[in-house]
C-alpha cells in the first residue's frame, strides 16, 4: 500500500523553478490523499506563474509515475493562496544599529552565513530600502520570479533566500527616493508577498536609526528579537544606546545579543591585535543591553575584498561557528 511518506519523498525531489527549493521546503504541498491506486495532490499557487504551475504539474506526475509504478492515477490541482498564508518562519531576527557605517548589513550577512553552515534554512529580508547592499555582498543580480500572488526570493550559492529592493530595480545603482510610508509598505510586502516557505531563521537587515522603517518592522513583523550592532568609537557606542532603548522600552522586543564590528585589526606579520578605533566596548554594551556579546568582528581586508567581489559566502574566520551557536542559544533562551 502506498503511504503519504512515499509521495512526499517524491515531491522533495522536485525543485520549484526560479528558486531551487523543493515543494515541501516552500510549504506548497497543502494536501495529499491516497485511495487505492489513485493519488490526489493539492498545491498552493502562491507566487507561481502559470508556466511554473504547468511545469510542476507535469513534473509531479512524471516523478510519481517513475518512482511509484503501482499508482495508476495522479491528480494535481492548485489552490489559490498568498505567500503570507503558507510561510512558516521559525524566528525573525532584526539587525539594528543606532547609526550608519557600523557594518549592520555585514553582520546580517555573516549571521545568515554562519547559521546556514550549521544546517539551518535561512533567509535575508533586506529592509534597508534606500541603501540596500545585501545583493552586492552575495553577488546576486538576477530578478526575482513570481506570479500574480507574490514573488519568489533569489537564492545565493549556499541556498540562502534573499529579497531586496535592488533586485527589482532596472539598474542596481538606481536611487530609491521614497517617503516613509512607501518604504514601510515595501517592507511589509517583502514579508507578506514573498514566498519564504519554511525557514528556521529570517534575518531582517534594517536601515540605521530609530525612524519609520525600523518601527515598521518591529511593529508589523513577528520579530523574535534583535541583534544590536556597534563599533568601538565613543560616538557609535553612545548612539547605539538609542537603538537598545527603542527595542526594550518602546517596543518591548527582546535583545538577542550585541555584536561589535571593527573590534580590532590583526597584524599579519606578528598576529598582534590592534584596537584601531579604541578600546573594545563589547562587554559594556552587552551589560547595557542585558544580552550576550555574540561576536567581535575584526577589521579584515580579506572580508572587505570578498564583499566587494560578491563572494562573502567564501569568508572563513574563527568567530563564525561561535557566532551561529550564540545566536541559536540566545534565541532559544528568549523563546523560553
ABEGO torsion letter per residue (X at the ends): XBBAAAAAAAAAABBBBGAGBBAAAAGABABBBBBEABBBBBBBABGBBAAAAAAAAAAAAAAAAAABAABABBBBBBBBBBAAAABBBABBBBBBBABBGAGAAAAAAAAAAAAAAAGBBBBBBBABAABBAAAAAAGBABBBBEBAAEBBBBBBAAGBBBBBAAAABABAABBBBBBAAAAAAAAAAAAAABBAEBBABBBBBBBBEABAAAAAAAAABBBAEBBBBBBABAAAAAAAAAAAAAAAAAAGBBBAEBBBBGABBBBAAAGBBBBAAEBBAAAAAAAAAGBBBABBBBBBAAAAAAAAAGAAAABBBAAAAAAAAAAAAAAAAAAX
